[in-house]
Amino acid sequence: MRLWSLHPKYLDRQGLLACWREALLAQKVLMGATRGYRNHPQLSRFRSQPDPLAAIAGYLHCLADEAERRGYRFNRSKIFNGQEDEKISVNRGQLSYEWTRLKAKIQPRDPDWYQQLTSTELPDPHPSFKIVEGGIEAWEKNWN
């Protein structure tokens, strides 16, 4: 499961679709509707919010917004009602780490998309997140 801290505008088609599916899975996990992935480290940042389901709903809505911008139609009826307005903190080091990781994934599978990314040094965060100073998140270190 990869719930990118990066703005979804940087994800290629395959990455955007995968993130949508994985965020829907995360929503199911947070609802207690699955047996798997319950202890996945990336879910800790959503669980730490006052309303975890609203936080993941906000994350999903932003993915759907990006999909619509590109002419795709993600089924918003799959998103739990509610949307958190409070932003989740993400360390600058985490964003940089994910940026490097995303570019490494995209370069071989979509070289044209990769070329569009090369002029960006540090990407914008996903609209659900706000950047704070710090290194790679502890949940990332524990996962790899």
N, C-alpha and C positions, 0 to 999 in steps of 0.2 A: 504494500500500500504506500503510495507516494501522494501526499497532499501538499502540493507545491506552495511555498510561501511567496513565490514570484507571481507577478501579475499574469493572468492567463493569456494576455496578448502576445506573450513570448512563446507560448506552447504551439508546436506545429499541430496539424490536424490529428495525428495519432496521439500526441500527448494530451491534447484537450479532451478527446474522447475517453482516454484512459483515466484522466483525472476526474471526469464526470462520474464514471463507473465506480471509481475508488471512493469518491466522496459520498456517493449514494450508499455504498457498503459501510462507510464510516457512520453515516446517519443511522443505518440499521443497528450497528453495534451500539451506538449511544442510546438507542431506543430499547436495547435489551432483546432485540429480535434475532440474534444470531448466537451461535456457540463459539464460532471462530473469531479470531482477531480481537477478542475482548481486551487483551493486554498489549495491544500494539502501541509502541512508544509515541507515535505521532498523534494519537488521540488525547494524550495528556494535555495538550494546549487547549483543546476544545472542552475537555472535562473541567479544566480550571476556571472556566467562565461561569458567571452566575446562572446562565441558562444554556447548557451545552447544545441542546437541540436547536435553539435559536441561532447559536453561533455557527453550527454546521449548515443551517438553512441559509444564512447570509453568505457563507462561502459558496454554496451551490448556486444561489441566485446570481452571483458574479460570474460564475462559469457559464450559466445560461445566457447572461447578457453578452458575453464575448462570443458565444456560439451564434447568437442572433445577429451580431454585428457582421459575422462572416457568412451569414445566409444559412446557417444550420438551425434546426429546431430541436432543442432539448425539451423533454416533457416536464414542465414545471410542476405538474400535478404530483410528481414523485417526491417533491420537496415538502417536508414537514412544515406545517403552518408556523409562521413566526420568522423574524429576522432580527438578529442582534445588531444594534447600532454601535455598541462598544467595540473598539478595535482591540485585537490581540497583539501583544508585543512579540516581535521577532528580532533576534539579534542580527546586526549588520553582518557579522561573520557567517551566520547561517545563510543569509541571502546570497552572499558571495560564494559560499560552498555550493548551494543549489544551482547558482548560475553556471558555475564551472561544470557541474554534473549534467545539467540540461544541455549545454552546448555539446558536450561529449556524446550525448545520446543522439542529438539531432544531426550532427555533422555527417555520419555515415548514412542515415536513413532519408535525409532531405537536405542535400547540399545547398539548394537555392534558398531555403528558409534559413539555414545556418548563416549564409552570407548576409542576410538582413540583420542578424543579431550581432555581428562582429563589431559594429561601431558603438555598441552600448557597453560601458564599463561596469556600472552597477545598476541593475535593473530596478524598476519600480516594484514595490511589494504588491501582492494580491490586495485588493481593496479591504479585505477583512483584517489586514495587519498594519501595524505601525512599526517603523524601524526604531530600535533602541541600540545603544552601543553594547558590544559584547561579541564573543566568539561563536563557534559552532554550538548549537543547543545541546544540552546534556542528553536529551532523548535521542538525538541523532547519533551521538557518540556511542550510546548504549545499543543502538540498533545495528550499526555496521560492524 
